Amino acid sequence: MPDTTLYLFDGSNLFHAGAFSGREELVDTLASFVSLRGARGVVVFDGVGDDRELGALSVRFASHADDVLERLAAEHRGAERVCLVSSDAAVRGVSGQEVRKLASRAFLAELEPVAHREHEQRGPGGRLGERLDPDTRERLERLRRGE
């Protein structure tokens, strides 16, 4: 059954709480997370960049990401389930009682067992993506990103 939650991610906060090699690795991880659950998500980073959609994940940039996260939580909390992922106490404090809140490290800890299980299920053959030709891999990646 799909998860109808709207996940709001504090991108910079999550990036610094995790062991990601770059911002794109975090974005791909979050896109996979919401996609696997049938949920929607918005990740907001401080700074400048190109806003884009990766399937059910919106990637946004703002001079003050906290303001955008607070506004999105306020706009959606009455109409749907909202989960805010941030360790910023100020953002979590003003998001409203209706909003579920997760600290960045707690969210990442929930992700680790899932990633570990997926790795174990691959077995001795390695990752499927490593066995695909480049054209097939590119088409699958575009499909995963909703292009």
Protein Blocks (a to p, Z undefined) as FASTA:
>chain_A
ZZfbdcdddfklmmmmmccfbfklmmmmmmmmmmmnopacddddedddddddehjaccdd
dfblmlmmmmmmmmmmmmmccddddfbfklmmmnojklccddfklmmmmmmmmmmmmmmm
nomnopfklmpcfklmmmmmmmmnoZZ
